[in-house]
Every structure is written in structure tokens, then in C-alpha cells.
Amino acid sequence: MELSGEILGIIYQSELNSYTIAEMYVDELERVETIVGYLPFIVEGDNIKVIGKFVEHKEYGEQFKVDTFEKIMPKTLDALERYLGNGTIKGVGPATAKKIIAKFGENTIDTIKYEALELTKVKGISKDKALEISESFIESWEVWQIVGFLEKFNIGIENAKKIYDKLGVTAITQIEENPYILIDLVRGVDFKQIDRMALDLGIDTSSLKRITSGIKYALIQTTYKGHSCALLQNLEEYVVTLLNVTIDEVEESMIHLKAKGELVIEEREDGLEWVYLESFYNTEVAICNRLINLDRAQNSKKIKGMEEEIEKVEKYNIIELSEKQKEAIKAVNNHNVTIITGGPGTGKTTIIKSIIEIYQKQNNKVVLAAPTGRAAKRMTEMTGLEASTLHRLLEIGKIDEDGLYKKNQDYQGAPIDADMVIVDEMSMVDMFLMNYLLQSVYKSTKLILVGDSDQLPSVGPGSVLKDIIDSEKITTIHLDKIFRQAAKSKIIVNAHRVNEGLGFITKEETDQDSKEDFFLIHENSSEKMLEQVISLCTGRLKNFGNYDFFENIQVLTPTKKGALGTKELNKSLQQVLNPQDANKKEKNAQGVIYRVGDRIMQVKNNYDIYWEKHSLKETGTGVFNGEFGTILDIDEKEKSVEIKFDDEKIAWYQFSELEQIEHSYSITIHKAQRK
């Protein structure tokens, strides 16, 4: 059904996607209704027409769910006055709005739009201010035209603000000339939707504009899956099928894009041709050149008598390093760039600690970093030296995933003040983060990259660690021996067996002094498996080894959806581990109940949020994707949630910011690697 009226107040509006809950006075019903939906640019005082249906919310009662909407001009002078004075129009507040309405009455809108200088007849409005008011009013309406225009082509109104921010008031004209520009503007947009829109607007099926956009779209999709390029033959076949065009037309369009410098085709030694978007190719080339140049630079930090230094470390720490571990330390001394790789239990931590000790004794400054907050914290704990995230170390600043790719070539990182930089968990580092790092390392600095290339690849594009190792251009020490203490863990043993293509260790193969830390439970139904998970989390593991869920247990699952996906598992685990209690405050945010005591995880970078560490009397800003915490308090009066993160910082989230967190009783395997 269709309703129209004035927005009386905004209850909630997401900054991320403009999902809004508002109160609207409905003209037809002569009463106030709660409306919900994606309503970008809506502010108090706006008059809108909405199309949707009434739904019953289990907690908040009847609401009107908006499918589409459009802005309409206020129907009365009182409503128009409220609209002009609601802060949307630059230079106009409630007092000025009242004066304008008093002066021009029914002609107010036409005066603002077409005779701006007439506004100077109102006391307090100069010529410049009159023009500013007119320009702001017209711009506001252009935004609404974009919303309506996109709606005709089934492009969600949640994308309208992003499109307007990037194209400005001429957005409709630009889109009509080339609808395919939307592919570059909106992440994850449906190409077929854009294509239908373009064909409806009269663009020819064999248009160069259409085919080049199809090629770029295919390459962008490839990068979303973690790749930096695509095989030429595969790409051409995909585009032919996608657009129903000929191979000749695709090849001609490829030549055009190559000539414009938008893509690069690289022929490799095996004769295969690979296609890159230009920025991805340039980033790969930059990584290669910087690594080689750094490694070939003068080895000014080389320590004489390394054999004696290694002996001193062994004696002081009462340890005996293996020949492979000594080889790794010597490789670091002999080269500016070194990779140390190996699975769990192969001695990487001991090598790192020994290197730090040796180089610090020589008055060298060692800096430690890792891709995520949790990995940095673990690095600090194992070495005793403070580690930071790469984002903090490089001062990358406020950029989202899209910006990360597009701004990479312009990044001017602050040089890292260090004689040696050690980066752990390198398998998580994507190509863009790697390029940032190398842009910030002095030529005289030693760079040590530590990681396990058999772990899951980075979430972003590129398999940096594995590809550098495979190139054989950088000195790499492969650790393959499991140390005796580590070999007692069935988890570590089985991890190596999986990589070797072997089955899990059997009881007959198990040593008497092995740890009972690995169990394989077979179930044939999701219901039975859920019962097992809940049983393990609520008592069995506690009884087995005094493992407390909130301190020692993390449930991992491959997927978000389904009965055993994170969404359903989190609901089930919350019910048994932190059930509803009259003494526990809770907040329903977009269908998710957050409760005091809940384990949560930050799911996007927030560079601005303020935090305090009471024990250290330290304050700062920034909570990052993958950080874990616990809800301490929910304050309805202040509309905020207090969260204590695992590194002791306490931050306060407004209710409107709760989209930045998720429950973390269960997380995906991919999220786990970001710990």
C-alpha cells in the first residue's frame, strides 16, 4: 500500500547503509506510524511518499516496512517551514525559514529555485547567502531524483547516497550516458541488472562501452575471490557467455582497454597469458621491485661473529637450537629480506625470540607487527616485545576495502623507524597491505617475514607469502621438523599429516605421553551435531580439562548460513551460555539481541571510536576488524553499549553503531584467521 506524510522524528539511522526507523505522520490515516527501511537522506521535517506493507514486529509491534519511497513537496506552509528549517538547506535555520515563508508564502519554492536573488529581500540574507540557499535546495532535490531514477531499474536505494557522493548533481546524466559506471561505484552490484538498464536506455548489445565494462566486471569479480588476475582464455570465454557477444568483439575490446592503460596482459614463461586490472598489475610489480631492491641493498646491519652470538643465546636461555633454526638466524644476518616458514610446532617462535635478543644487544631497534590485533597481541605475549597491527604501524588511516585498492598507488606511508622489522602471520597479508609495508621500509632495514603458507590465504587479493616463496628469489628457510614438546600435541601432528595428504593419527600410532587434545566426532545430522557442540561448550570440556567457554573455547564453522552456520550457532550458544535474565540488560538491534555478558567481535575497522584502558591509564581511538570483546553494560538512557576488548580497552558504542559488531560464540574459519 501507499502512504504519504511528514517525518516527525528519526529513531535510528545507520551511517553504513541508511537503514532507518522513523516516525511519520500519515495524512491518509491521520495518525503517527513507525516506518522502517533503507531511507537515505531522510531527515526530520521531510515529506515523503512510501510504498510497502504493515508488518508485526515481535518486540515493537506494528511497523510499516518500506519497499520504495520518493520525496514530495510539503503540502502546507507550516510543513514547508519545518522542512526548510530542519538543517538540510545550507544557511537556513528555523528563524530564517519563518522569515522566508512569511515573505514569499505559496511562491517560496519557485523563488528559491528560479529567482534566488529575491531572497535578499529577507532581512539577514545577503546575495552570497541567497545563492548558497538556492544551490543547496536544488542539490537536495537532485539527490532525490537519483533515488527515483535508480528505483526504476531495481537498483537499491541504499546505494543512492554512495552514487551521489561520487558523481554529484549530474549523476543521472552520467549514468544515462554510461550506466556501466555504476559497476565501478558500488561494490558487489549485479552486472546483469546494470546491463538490462543500459539496454533499456538504448545502448547497443555490441557497444564497446558494454563489452569493456563486462571485461572489467569479470576481473573485479576475480579479485573479490582473492585473485589478482585471470587467465586470458578463461576471461574471454566468461565474457562471451555473460554478454552473448563474439570472441572477436571481446578481443577487440581487450585491445582498447590495453591501449587506454586500464588492463595489462602478461605472457609468462609457460606461454600462458594472464590479464590484470592495471592497478593490480602495478601493485604486483611494485612489490617485486621493492623486495629485490631491499634485498640487494647494502647489508649495513650485519653482525660479525654470529656463531658466537648464537652460542650466547643458547647458553643464556638454556636451549639447544636445531641446525635449521641456526640456519634461519644466519640467513637473517646475511640477507636484508628473509622468509621463515613452517607449520605449527616447528620452532618459529624460538627463532624470532633469539633474533630479537641478538640484534637488541647490538643496539638495533626491532619492530614487530602482524596483520590483525589478535595476532599482534599473541606476538607480544610470546616475545615480550610490544607488537602492533600493520595498519597502526603504517598509519594507513581511514580507508575501506574499496579505498584500499584505489588509493594504493598514492599512499605515502611514514617510514618505519627501525633497524629490523619482523612481520608474523604473513599468510594473512594481501598484496595491497604488502605494498604499503614495502613503501615504508628503509633500504637499510632488515625485513623478516614469518608465516605458514599452508594456512588459509588472505581475505584480500593475492597469495603474497606463497607466491614469494614459490618465486625462489628471496632467501627462505623451510622448517619441517616438529619439536619433541610440540609433537605431543595431536592437533599439531594432525595438522602436518593433513598437509602431507595423510589421515588423522590413530590410537595405535599415539605415544603414551601424547596430549589428549584432538577428537573427531562423527554425526550424520545437523541436529545431532548441534547437540554435540552445545554439550561440549556447556560441560563436557569443562569436566575434561577445566576449559571454560568464555576463557578457553572458540567454536569455528565454515559458513554463516544454515543450521550450523554462525548465525544460528550464535543464537543457540547464547541461549545456553548467556540466557535471558531479569537482572541482565539487553538490546534488540535489527533483530539481534545483545546482552550484558555476550562475547562479541568487531567486524569492520573503526578508526575514530574512543577507548580507555583503566589499568594503564591509557586512552586512544580505533577498534579494528577481528577484535574480540565482552559486553559490560547497556545504557538505555545514553543509548550506548559498553564493551571491554581482550586487550583491556573499553569502548562505548551508540545503538546506531551496533552494526559494527557480531556475536562471537561461533565465528567462521575465515574470521578466525583474522584473530
VOGU-3710 file (C-alpha; in Angstrom, 3 decimals, decimal comma):
1> melsgeilgi> 0,000/0,000/0,000  0,985/3,645/-0,396  1,252/6,209/2,408  2,388/9,826/2,451  3,187/12,272/5,211  5,803/14,152/7,203  8,756/12,662/9,102  8,323/13,723/12,720  11,460/12,100/14,091  14,325/9,693/13,351
11> iyqselnsyt> 14,593/6,870/15,879  17,583/5,171/14,219  19,568/5,654/11,012  22,583/3,583/10,001  25,539/5,570/8,734  26,679/2,492/6,809  23,635/1,769/4,623  20,954/4,322/5,655  18,652/1,695/7,201  16,180/3,898/9,063
21> iaemyvdele> 13,494/3,663/11,719  11,367/6,814/11,791  8,036/8,203/12,971  5,842/9,595/10,207  2,527/11,440/10,431  0,400/9,708/7,776  -2,014/12,076/6,040  -4,450/9,385/4,936  -4,700/7,755/8,383  -4,357/10,970/10,384
31> rvetivgylp> -2,046/9,272/12,851  1,647/8,633/13,523  3,143/5,371/12,227  6,588/3,805/12,621  8,245/3,207/9,245  11,372/1,083/8,634  13,572/0,560/5,577  16,500/1,940/3,570  15,834/5,682/3,516  18,974/7,631/2,562
41> fivegdnikv> 18,968/11,425/3,063  15,786/11,337/5,176  15,732/13,906/7,986  13,132/15,226/10,379  10,686/17,524/8,568  10,883/15,740/5,198  7,660/14,889/3,381  7,721/11,534/1,621  5,526/9,005/-0,132  6,269/5,378/0,763
51> igkfvehkey> 5,184/2,074/-0,777  5,295/-1,095/1,301  3,227/-3,023/3,820  2,424/-3,206/7,508  4,295/-5,944/9,400  4,179/-7,085/13,022  7,483/-6,881/14,915  7,576/-9,333/17,835  9,017/-6,707/20,193  7,993/-3,311/18,791
61> geqfkvdtfe> 4,586/-4,138/17,383  3,135/-2,868/14,100  5,535/-1,168/11,679  5,317/-0,097/8,044  8,093/-1,785/6,057  9,158/0,469/3,167  9,985/-1,105/-0,206  10,299/2,143/-2,202  9,829/5,816/-1,474  10,047/9,257/-3,005
71> kimpktldal> 10,315/12,738/-1,628  7,379/15,085/-2,116  6,985/18,789/-1,521  5,311/19,765/1,767  1,592/20,354/1,250  1,184/23,177/3,755  3,190/26,296/4,524  3,718/25,093/8,106  5,192/21,828/6,801  7,324/23,712/4,261
81> erylgngtik> 8,652/25,950/7,040  9,623/22,907/9,111  11,315/21,362/6,072  13,354/24,479/5,239  14,410/24,854/8,861  15,385/21,230/9,544  19,078/21,747/8,718  19,023/20,233/5,235  19,365/23,556/3,405  22,639/25,408/3,997
91> gvgpatakki> 22,209/28,839/5,526  18,630/28,252/6,674  17,622/27,612/10,275  14,159/27,773/11,876  14,226/31,569/12,224  15,286/32,208/8,609  12,765/29,647/7,331  9,976/31,501/9,157  11,009/34,801/7,541  11,186/33,263/4,032
101> iakfgentid> 7,719/31,705/4,338  6,285/34,976/5,707  7,719/36,897/2,748  7,014/34,563/-0,184  4,214/32,253/1,023  2,969/29,932/-1,740  5,724/31,181/-4,078  8,551/30,121/-1,752  9,729/27,083/-3,733  9,713/28,836/-7,124
111> tikyealelt> 11,538/31,807/-5,598  14,299/29,620/-4,145  14,705/27,599/-7,344  14,361/30,235/-10,054  14,693/33,706/-8,503  17,323/33,221/-5,815  18,286/36,880/-5,574  14,742/37,725/-4,446  15,718/36,091/-1,147  17,868/39,154/-0,380
121> kvkgiskdka> 14,599/40,972/0,403  14,514/38,942/3,613  16,424/40,658/6,395  19,736/38,925/7,104  20,103/37,219/3,687  22,981/38,586/1,591  23,483/37,950/-2,125  26,028/35,205/-1,431  23,790/33,573/1,165  20,785/33,704/-1,217
131> leisesfies> 22,773/31,884/-3,899  24,015/29,351/-1,325  20,431/28,645/-0,183  19,250/28,154/-3,774  22,182/25,902/-4,677  21,730/23,763/-1,544  17,971/23,436/-2,125  18,441/22,344/-5,739  21,226/19,910/-4,808  18,982/18,310/-2,194
141> wevwqivgfl> 16,333/17,692/-4,819  18,853/16,280/-7,290  19,693/13,589/-4,761  16,050/12,567/-4,653  15,912/12,433/-8,432  18,819/9,962/-8,321  16,947/7,796/-5,831  13,863/7,732/-8,060  15,896/7,132/-11,203  17,728/4,134/-9,725
151> ekfnigiena> 14,492/2,676/-8,373  13,167/2,347/-11,930  15,969/-0,092/-12,643  15,698/-2,075/-9,404  18,936/-0,648/-8,042  18,543/-0,424/-4,284  18,022/2,959/-2,728  20,697/2,018/-0,191  23,243/2,698/-2,985  21,899/6,153/-3,879
161> kkiydklgvt> 23,973/8,085/-1,333  27,229/6,435/-2,387  26,485/7,190/-6,049  25,609/10,798/-5,320  28,734/11,287/-3,197  30,892/10,140/-6,116  29,072/11,641/-9,116  27,426/14,738/-7,696  24,346/16,530/-9,058  24,985/15,380/-12,651
171> aitqieenpy> 24,737/11,708/-11,640  21,633/10,939/-13,716  23,146/12,437/-16,873  26,376/10,489/-16,372  24,514/7,221/-15,721  22,282/7,686/-18,776  25,365/8,206/-20,923  27,091/5,157/-19,452  25,153/3,022/-16,937  28,176/0,756/-16,584
181> ilidlvrgvd> 29,967/3,336/-14,435  27,800/2,007/-11,588  29,949/-1,139/-11,590  32,943/0,947/-10,522  30,941/2,825/-7,887  29,004/0,155/-5,993  30,791/-2,896/-4,644  29,058/-6,161/-5,453  26,412/-4,629/-7,730  24,644/-7,102/-10,050
191> fkqidrmald> 26,086/-6,678/-13,560  23,018/-8,206/-15,210  20,866/-5,551/-13,544  23,100/-2,759/-14,852  23,211/-4,400/-18,254  19,414/-4,571/-18,503  19,282/-0,926/-17,505  21,779/0,018/-20,213  19,933/-1,938/-22,904  16,642/-0,323/-21,833
201> lgidtsslkr> 18,291/3,067/-22,285  19,219/2,124/-25,840  22,862/1,048/-25,613  23,725/-1,427/-28,394  24,492/-5,044/-27,442  27,822/-4,841/-29,312  28,733/-1,457/-27,887  32,400/-1,059/-26,965  31,202/0,573/-23,745  29,204/-2,534/-22,850
211> itsgikyali> 31,887/-5,097/-23,636  34,739/-3,230/-21,930  32,557/-2,909/-18,831  31,817/-6,640/-18,936  35,545/-7,382/-19,042  36,283/-5,096/-16,091  33,356/-6,549/-14,153  34,699/-10,077/-14,692  38,143/-9,046/-13,432  36,650/-7,276/-10,407
221> qttykghsca> 34,719/-10,452/-9,558  38,005/-12,353/-9,754  39,598/-10,000/-7,208  36,652/-10,461/-4,823  37,570/-14,161/-4,807  41,132/-13,393/-3,761  42,875/-13,430/-7,147  44,871/-10,607/-8,689  44,444/-11,708/-12,326  42,684/-14,176/-14,632
231> llqnleeyvv> 43,744/-16,476/-17,452  43,074/-14,728/-20,765  41,244/-17,697/-22,287  39,020/-18,192/-19,245  38,241/-14,472/-19,081  37,274/-14,285/-22,765  35,006/-17,334/-22,507  33,289/-15,901/-19,432  32,634/-12,515/-21,065  31,331/-14,128/-24,287
241> tllnvtidev> 28,785/-16,077/-22,208  27,952/-13,132/-19,934  27,218/-10,696/-22,774  26,262/-13,079/-25,616  28,823/-11,476/-27,932  31,530/-12,894/-30,203  35,095/-13,710/-29,214  36,304/-11,210/-31,835  34,332/-8,416/-30,152  35,794/-9,320/-26,769
251> eesmihlkak> 39,358/-9,393/-28,152  38,839/-6,008/-29,831  37,596/-4,550/-26,532  40,615/-6,013/-24,734  42,903/-4,191/-27,154  41,002/-0,965/-26,470  41,330/-1,344/-22,670  45,001/-2,203/-23,019  45,612/0,893/-25,164  43,863/3,052/-22,545
261> gelvieered> 46,078/1,573/-19,835  43,155/0,081/-17,903  44,337/-3,511/-18,101  47,588/-5,390/-18,650  48,089/-8,727/-20,421  51,194/-10,574/-19,245  52,649/-13,541/-21,125  54,618/-15,821/-18,843  57,383/-18,324/-19,491  54,938/-21,221/-19,850
271> glewvylesf> 53,184/-19,398/-22,709  50,006/-18,688/-20,737  48,607/-15,150/-20,807  47,214/-13,521/-17,675  45,009/-10,424/-17,555  45,200/-7,801/-14,785  43,390/-4,613/-13,964  46,139/-2,010/-14,214  46,242/-1,117/-10,506  46,604/-4,783/-9,545
281> yntevaicnr> 49,428/-5,323/-12,026  51,240/-2,184/-10,893  50,935/-3,298/-7,277  52,442/-6,727/-8,022  55,297/-5,161/-9,972  55,913/-2,657/-7,176  56,085/-5,465/-4,592  58,601/-7,392/-6,706  60,819/-4,391/-7,391  60,827/-3,200/-3,802
291> linldraqns> 61,607/-6,652/-2,418  64,507/-7,150/-4,825  65,891/-3,644/-4,249  65,652/-4,019/-0,478  67,362/-7,402/-0,540  70,145/-6,162/-2,816  70,849/-3,036/-0,770  73,958/-2,830/1,406  73,723/-5,194/4,379  74,597/-2,491/6,911
301> kkikgmeeei> 73,055/-4,310/9,896  75,123/-7,494/9,500  76,611/-8,703/12,793  80,137/-10,129/12,872  80,723/-13,326/14,788  77,151/-14,616/14,515  78,193/-18,152/15,531  79,361/-16,830/18,914  76,166/-14,772/19,322  74,036/-17,870/18,705
311> ekvekyniie> 76,031/-19,796/21,335  75,485/-16,984/23,854  71,704/-17,082/23,251  71,631/-20,868/23,739  73,640/-20,625/26,949  71,659/-17,737/28,400  68,247/-19,306/27,650  69,377/-22,883/28,400  68,210/-24,114/24,995  69,698/-26,061/22,110
321> lsekqkeaik> 68,779/-24,655/18,711  68,437/-27,106/15,832  70,659/-26,756/12,775  67,652/-25,439/10,835  66,978/-22,782/13,462  70,628/-21,698/13,381  70,444/-21,605/9,594  67,448/-19,259/9,823  69,272/-16,869/12,195  72,354/-16,841/9,929
331> avnnhnvtii> 70,144/-16,217/6,876  68,660/-13,162/8,580  72,185/-11,921/9,284  73,356/-12,475/5,695  70,358/-11,012/3,859  68,173/-7,929/4,141  64,977/-9,887/3,379  64,358/-13,363/4,785  61,306/-15,622/4,900  60,903/-18,129/7,736
341> tggpgtgktt> 58,073/-20,561/7,079  56,797/-23,704/8,695  53,783/-25,305/10,282  52,840/-25,303/13,963  55,412/-26,648/16,399  58,410/-26,193/14,080  60,219/-23,606/16,176  59,386/-20,261/14,527  58,778/-18,544/17,861  62,143/-19,625/19,284
351> iiksiieiyq> 63,893/-18,259/16,194  62,115/-14,898/16,445  62,953/-14,548/20,153  66,600/-15,428/19,502  66,888/-12,940/16,634  65,366/-10,160/18,759  67,768/-10,900/21,609  70,858/-10,941/19,368  70,048/-7,741/17,497  68,880/-5,758/20,514
361> kqnnkvvlaa> 72,207/-6,499/22,252  73,842/-4,747/19,309  71,644/-1,669/19,947  69,429/-2,342/16,946  65,815/-1,222/17,095  63,458/-4,127/16,358  59,824/-3,503/15,399  57,213/-6,283/15,460  53,945/-6,301/13,526  51,112/-8,592/12,441
371> ptgraakrmt> 48,052/-8,153/10,202  45,451/-8,276/13,000  45,027/-7,117/16,583  44,815/-10,644/17,968  47,912/-11,785/16,063  49,834/-8,722/17,297  48,764/-9,439/20,881  49,922/-13,053/20,594  53,246/-11,865/19,159  53,700/-9,521/22,129
381> emtgleastl> 52,963/-12,338/24,582  55,412/-14,772/23,018  58,322/-12,322/22,610  57,868/-9,845/25,458  58,288/-7,005/22,944  55,323/-4,783/22,027  53,875/-5,615/18,586  51,363/-3,553/16,618  48,993/-4,167/13,742  50,309/-3,310/10,291
391> hrlleigkid> 47,540/-0,727/9,900  48,730/1,122/13,004  52,410/0,747/12,178  51,922/2,085/8,650  49,462/4,799/9,661  47,251/3,782/6,770  44,325/5,813/8,095  40,643/5,773/7,268  40,055/3,689/4,170  37,548/0,984/3,463
401> edglykknqd> 38,190/-2,043/1,280  37,306/-0,201/-1,913  39,524/2,741/-0,991  42,335/0,388/-0,093  42,570/-0,765/-3,685  42,042/2,571/-5,392  44,312/4,705/-3,206  47,172/2,235/-3,040  49,346/3,897/-5,676  49,030/7,286/-3,973
411> yqgapidadm> 49,857/6,040/-0,490  52,770/7,863/1,129  53,496/5,911/4,281  55,605/7,244/7,108  58,990/5,429/7,008  59,281/2,861/9,787  61,878/3,888/12,322  63,599/0,525/12,768  66,760/-1,437/12,047  64,721/-4,627/11,736
421> vivdemsmvd> 61,032/-5,267/11,026  59,562/-8,694/11,793  56,088/-9,448/10,439  54,298/-12,556/11,720  51,265/-14,363/10,235  52,292/-13,319/6,732  49,766/-15,653/5,107  47,062/-13,132/6,083  48,742/-10,227/4,281  47,223/-9,339/0,903
431> mflmnyllqs> 49,016/-7,655/-1,992  47,939/-4,111/-1,129  48,954/-4,319/2,521  52,280/-5,814/1,422  52,871/-2,912/-0,936  52,116/-0,413/1,837  54,638/-2,176/4,053  57,405/-2,151/1,463  56,796/1,517/0,681  57,537/2,288/4,322
441> vykstklilv> 60,682/0,205/4,894  64,063/1,961/4,591  66,592/0,303/2,274  68,943/-0,223/5,201  66,293/-2,053/7,260  66,192/-5,828/7,616  62,762/-7,354/6,860  61,815/-10,781/8,207  58,568/-12,359/7,014  57,267/-15,209/9,165
451> gdsdqlpsvg> 54,310/-17,436/8,424  52,815/-20,691/7,285  51,926/-20,711/3,585  49,689/-23,751/4,168  47,246/-21,639/6,190  44,185/-20,042/4,623  45,101/-17,302/2,124  44,495/-13,620/2,850  40,944/-12,292/2,670  42,076/-9,624/0,197
461> pgsvlkdiid> 43,525/-10,364/-3,253  46,867/-12,057/-3,728  48,635/-15,006/-2,122  51,669/-12,971/-1,145  53,649/-15,292/1,118  53,174/-18,389/-1,045  53,971/-16,569/-4,285  57,169/-15,001/-2,925  58,308/-18,399/-1,644  57,480/-20,066/-4,973
471> sekittihld> 59,461/-17,417/-6,862  62,660/-18,597/-5,130  64,005/-15,030/-5,399  64,032/-14,361/-1,653  66,010/-16,459/0,843  63,542/-18,813/2,509  64,084/-21,167/5,420  61,584/-24,038/5,478  61,028/-25,524/8,931  59,634/-29,050/8,717
481> kifrqaaksk> 60,746/-30,737/11,923  58,184/-30,869/14,741  59,922/-30,368/18,052  59,519/-33,040/20,704  57,327/-30,972/23,002  55,067/-29,900/20,129  54,894/-33,485/18,839  52,987/-34,434/21,988  50,034/-32,431/20,678  47,732/-34,396/18,400
491> iivnahrvne> 46,487/-31,093/16,974  49,957/-30,210/15,683  50,694/-33,739/14,473  47,383/-33,961/12,608  47,854/-30,515/11,057  51,083/-31,721/9,474  49,544/-35,050/8,432  46,724/-33,242/6,610  49,261/-31,147/4,684  51,077/-34,355/3,745
501> glgfitkeet> 47,866/-35,964/2,489  47,678/-38,448/5,378  44,764/-39,350/7,623  44,463/-38,408/11,273  46,719/-40,207/13,728  45,272/-43,463/15,069  45,304/-44,755/18,646  47,908/-47,361/17,675  50,247/-44,602/16,420  49,800/-42,431/19,507
511> dqdskedffl> 52,643/-42,192/22,038  51,830/-42,812/25,673  52,792/-39,273/26,671  50,751/-37,579/23,923  48,238/-34,900/24,885  44,576/-35,774/24,549  43,780/-32,514/22,745  42,230/-33,745/19,483  38,925/-35,571/18,997  36,977/-36,384/15,854
521> ihenssekml> 33,217/-36,740/16,385  31,117/-38,233/13,578  27,463/-37,202/13,216  25,131/-37,570/10,245  22,650/-34,792/11,010  22,947/-31,094/11,790  20,612/-31,523/14,774  22,862/-34,155/16,362  25,960/-32,059/15,629  24,364/-29,023/17,263
531> eqvislctgr> 23,644/-31,127/20,348  27,301/-32,194/20,434  28,551/-28,590/20,130  26,273/-27,379/22,922  27,236/-30,336/25,120  30,956/-29,673/24,612  30,569/-25,976/25,349  28,371/-26,324/28,427  30,087/-29,009/30,476  31,984/-31,778/28,747
541> lknfgnydff> 35,122/-29,750/28,032  34,863/-28,154/31,484  34,819/-31,610/33,067  37,522/-32,936/30,729  40,168/-30,254/31,216  38,624/-27,385/33,173  38,093/-25,470/29,918  35,794/-22,503/30,482  33,894/-21,393/27,398  34,483/-17,665/27,834
551> eniqvltptk> 38,197/-18,138/28,555  39,318/-21,157/26,531  36,813/-22,195/23,855  36,031/-20,883/20,371  33,534/-22,576/18,035  34,548/-22,411/14,358  32,347/-23,232/11,377  32,894/-22,942/7,607  29,769/-20,925/6,841  27,476/-18,147/8,052
561> kgalgtkeln> 24,236/-19,743/6,867  22,402/-22,929/7,751  21,689/-24,755/10,997  25,422/-24,978/11,752  26,345/-21,560/10,404  27,447/-18,702/12,653  24,055/-17,008/12,720  22,136/-19,987/14,137  25,014/-21,290/16,270  25,378/-17,903/17,957
571> kslqqvlnpq> 21,672/-17,859/18,806  21,806/-21,383/20,235  25,014/-20,826/22,188  23,808/-17,503/23,585  20,650/-19,207/24,861  22,616/-21,766/26,884  25,736/-19,779/27,809  24,245/-16,332/28,462  20,474/-16,805/28,723  17,883/-14,094/29,238
581> dankkeknaq> 17,816/-12,898/32,825  15,736/-10,207/34,508  18,960/-8,825/36,017  20,800/-8,652/32,680  20,245/-5,671/30,392  19,771/-6,369/26,697  19,191/-4,525/23,435  17,463/-5,693/20,257  19,288/-4,236/17,247  17,836/-5,120/13,836
591> gviyrvgdri> 16,605/-8,487/15,061  19,757/-9,410/17,031  19,620/-9,444/20,829  22,772/-8,172/22,535  23,001/-8,926/26,253  25,398/-7,998/29,055  27,982/-10,792/29,197  27,827/-11,580/25,478  31,033/-12,339/23,594  31,253/-10,135/20,508
601> mqvknnydiy> 33,613/-9,405/17,630  34,272/-6,159/15,757  33,538/-6,767/12,050  34,761/-3,529/10,442  37,557/-1,052/11,026  36,506/1,952/13,124  39,402/4,396/13,311  37,543/7,029/15,350  35,902/5,247/18,264  37,299/6,375/21,638
611> wekhslketg> 38,588/3,852/24,185  40,211/3,753/27,610  42,485/1,247/29,339  41,819/1,865/33,009  44,624/-0,335/34,348  47,248/1,519/32,281  45,573/4,943/32,434  45,794/4,975/28,652  43,352/6,395/26,089  43,174/6,257/22,326
621> tgvfngefgt> 40,995/5,733/19,276  40,358/2,829/16,930  38,906/-0,683/17,129  39,620/-2,976/14,209  38,064/-5,846/12,286  38,586/-9,142/14,124  38,978/-7,789/17,673  37,056/-9,690/20,382  35,364/-8,352/23,473  32,618/-8,735/26,082
631> ildidekeks> 29,572/-6,520/26,668  29,840/-4,937/30,125  26,798/-2,667/30,177  23,831/-1,434/28,128  22,620/2,073/28,902  19,146/2,873/27,540  19,344/6,465/28,741  22,602/7,176/26,901  21,657/4,721/24,116  25,077/3,102/24,339
641> veikfddeki> 26,751/-0,272/24,853  29,971/-0,594/26,867  32,390/-3,227/25,549  35,662/-4,439/27,051  38,005/-5,901/24,434  40,502/-8,674/25,054  43,413/-6,226/25,126  41,740/-4,418/28,090  40,491/-1,368/26,186  36,927/-0,277/26,940
651> awyqfseleq> 34,853/1,442/24,236  31,309/2,818/24,135  29,100/2,151/21,093  25,964/4,122/20,329  22,954/1,937/19,473  23,283/3,236/15,911  26,792/1,697/15,733  25,870/-1,869/16,701  26,092/-2,993/13,067  29,867/-2,905/13,631
661> iehsysitih> 29,754/-5,908/15,974  28,530/-9,508/15,841  28,228/-12,282/18,389  31,374/-14,401/18,535  30,298/-17,536/20,370  30,776/-19,018/16,906  32,769/-17,466/14,067  33,698/-18,541/10,551  37,074/-20,131/9,869  37,959/-17,131/7,713
671> kaqrk> 37,219/-14,764/10,592  39,283/-16,997/12,889  42,375/-16,452/10,766  41,980/-12,709/11,402  42,348/-13,306/15,153
//
